[in-house]
Every structure is written in structure tokens, then in C-alpha cells.
Amino acid sequence: MQTTSKSNSASTSASVLMINAQGIMLSVQGQDYFLSYNRIPWMQDAPIRSVLNVQMSGPEAIEWPDLDVDLELDSLRYPERYPLVIKRNELDFVGL
């Protein structure tokens, strides 16, 4: 699915090119990016229809509204600058 919006006479778009067992290939503003499920694990079990529903969220971000997921384009261009970090709190370890 492709979403196009007009902003200051420039066309910006985001679309899913491919979904496979390793991740998702996106085209955003004419650039292609592969998002590995290692980097975006929350997308691995998402319904295909929801993954295809990607759109621009301003000039420098994309979003999947059905999944409540937003990504800055900078994180696609430079993934090494955005390591995945899980922060835990003491409530995560409460025994049953």
C-alpha cells in the first residue's frame, strides 16, 4: 500500500515493498530500507493488512496507525545510532 501526501509542493510517500520471514522492505521518500524483525520485533506477528497500512507522519517520520508504531526516518537511515534498549522495573519481576 502506498500513501502519498503533498507538502510544500514536494511529494512524499511511504510504501511496503515486501514482507518476508526476516523483515519488511519499505520505500520512503524514494529510498528503500529493510527493517529486520531483530530491530522491530513487535512487527513480526502483526497482521499483514496492518503492516501494509504505513504512512508519512510529518516530513521526517512514518507511522503504522493500526499498530501504534512510529519511526523517525533518521532511525532508518542510521540504525546504529538507535540501539534497542529494554528498560525493566521491579514490577516486571513480581512473583506469582
C-alpha positions as CSV (number, residue, x, y, z in Angstrom):
1,M,0.0,0.0,0.0
2,Q,1.3,3.4,-0.8
3,T,0.4,6.7,0.9
4,T,1.3,10.0,-0.7
5,S,0.9,13.5,0.7
6,K,1.7,16.9,-0.6
7,S,3.8,19.1,1.5
8,N,5.3,22.4,0.2
9,S,4.8,21.2,-3.4
10,A,7.1,18.2,-2.7
11,S,5.6,14.7,-2.9
12,T,6.5,12.4,0.0
13,S,5.4,8.8,0.2
14,A,5.8,5.6,2.2
15,S,5.0,2.1,1.0
16,V,5.7,-1.5,1.9
17,L,7.6,-3.2,-1.0
18,M,8.0,-6.7,0.5
19,I,7.3,-8.7,3.7
20,N,9.2,-11.9,4.3
21,A,10.3,-14.1,7.2
22,Q,13.3,-11.8,8.0
23,G,11.6,-8.4,8.0
24,I,9.9,-5.7,5.9
25,M,11.2,-3.8,2.9
26,L,10.0,-0.2,2.8
27,S,10.2,2.6,0.3
28,V,10.2,6.0,2.0
29,Q,10.7,9.2,0.0
30,G,12.3,7.3,-2.8
31,Q,14.8,5.4,-0.6
32,D,14.5,1.7,0.2
33,Y,15.0,0.4,3.7
34,F,15.0,-3.1,5.1
35,L,13.6,-3.4,8.7
36,S,14.7,-6.6,10.2
37,Y,12.5,-8.2,12.8
38,N,15.6,-8.3,15.0
39,R,15.3,-4.5,15.2
40,I,11.5,-4.3,15.1
41,P,10.3,-7.4,16.9
42,W,6.8,-6.0,17.5
43,M,6.1,-6.1,13.8
44,Q,6.9,-9.8,13.3
45,D,3.4,-11.1,14.3
46,A,1.4,-8.1,13.1
47,P,-1.4,-8.7,10.6
48,I,-0.2,-8.1,7.1
49,R,-3.1,-5.6,6.5
50,S,-1.8,-3.5,9.4
51,V,1.8,-3.7,8.2
52,L,0.8,-2.5,4.7
53,N,-1.0,0.5,6.3
54,V,2.1,2.7,6.5
55,Q,2.0,6.4,6.0
56,M,4.1,9.5,6.4
57,S,3.7,11.2,9.8
58,G,5.2,14.6,9.0
59,P,8.3,15.2,6.9
60,E,10.7,13.1,8.9
61,A,8.7,10.2,10.3
62,I,6.5,7.2,9.3
63,E,3.7,5.5,11.2
64,W,1.6,2.4,11.3
65,P,-1.6,3.7,12.8
66,D,-3.2,0.3,13.2
67,L,-0.2,-0.9,15.2
68,D,0.5,2.4,17.1
69,V,4.1,2.3,15.8
70,D,6.0,5.5,14.8
71,L,9.6,5.6,13.4
72,E,11.8,8.6,12.6
73,L,13.4,8.5,9.2
74,D,16.8,9.1,10.9
75,S,16.4,5.7,12.7
76,L,16.0,4.1,9.2
77,R,19.0,5.9,7.8
78,Y,21.3,5.3,10.8
79,P,20.1,2.3,12.8
80,E,23.4,2.1,14.6
81,R,22.5,5.4,16.4
82,Y,19.3,3.8,17.8
83,P,20.1,0.7,19.7
84,L,17.2,-1.3,21.1
85,V,17.1,-1.0,24.9
86,I,14.6,-2.6,27.2
87,K,14.1,-0.9,30.5
88,R,12.7,-3.0,33.3
89,N,11.3,-2.0,36.6
90,E,10.7,-4.0,39.8
91,L,7.1,-4.8,38.9
92,D,8.3,-6.9,36.0
93,F,9.8,-9.4,38.5
94,V,6.8,-9.8,40.8
95,G,6.3,-13.5,41.5
96,L,3.0,-15.3,41.2
